[in-house]
Amino acid sequence: MQFIEVTELAGVRSAVIRFRKPGTGLEFLLFPMIHLGEAGFYQEVAAQLRRRCGLVIAEGVGEGSAGARRACGVLRAAGRHEQLGLVVQDIDFDTLGVPVVCPDMGGEEFEKGFRRLPLRERAVLATVVPAVTAGMRLFGTRRYLARHLATEDLLSDAEEAAADFWPGLDDLVMRRRDRLLVRALTDYHRASADRPGSFTIGVVYGAEHMRAAADALVGLGYHAADADWVTVFLLDRPDGSGQ
């Protein structure tokens, strides 16, 4: 199953996947997110959430975490790179007109976990993030960003290597937050599966978290019924440049 596809013609695309279960009107709509894209991508996601969903489950580490801010430094630097024509994820959940819940970590919890990372990982992170941030400001292009964005239900070799190199960070950023997401999906399934009529719950999380979401839904008896592709960004800007 593909969550994010990268091709020369279509650029970077996100698969909005609908999960259904026979005998129930409850369905889940997965929105795999890339946190840096064209403004139109986030506008389209927001429009679909308003039109198709009665509830939204959204990721978002709570405020107050310096660790989360440092981890997002590369994205924010790229978002300020005007030549890319991209923005950091921009969805105003407060104005959707749809109830939104966030089962993600609170800022203090994430910061505590960040401080408990192995010293080696924190030291390397403190070195790598500023270097990559500076490189993005100077040399970053859309094609460079797209190189490793393709995401499927199975881990790539590069992702497995990264998880092995950053075991503490992988547990904090991925595994622990995956468990919170799976718990939320399970709770809403149990609470809403027998409600009369149809009801759609949108799940707006980073694409890598969708593996855990899809696995959990399959375990609860759902299946991927269909998918629509939404363009995150093209590899070249409309002027034909790769910036």
C-alpha angles and dihedrals in degrees: 000000000000121000099171123022127193120197135157093241103039099030118207113349133182121214112224099207126197118211118199135179123208113248097023134085092213116105135172123220114203118208107190106206134212107196095218121051148115115308089240091064093060091043090054093048091050091049092051092048090054094045102040110026136073093188135018127211107199135182123232131139108231123256122273100055114125088182092060091048091052092048090052094047094101093052093048092048091051090047089057090052096103095193091066093061090216134125134208111256107298116187117138101211091182091067100044094096088225126104111259127198126188115202092175128118120289117242095251092049092050092046091051090051091047092053089052094056114118111275091240092058094047091048093050091045091052089055101039101047096056091045094050090043091055091046092052092051092052106033110008118134134175090251091053091052092048096053097093103021099098106111129188135171091268123064116252120232089254092053092049090050091050092050089052092048094046104033094154095046091044090053092048100042099034119014101041093044091045089058091053091050093048091050091053093049091049093048093050091046091054093044098044110025093094098042114121120255128012125313130176126205116198119213114203109186139132112285094248090059090057091079090067092042094051093045091050093049092048088051089054091054101265126130134199103262101178144331140214124206121230121189114240094184140328119245091238128041118242089263088063097251123131091225 
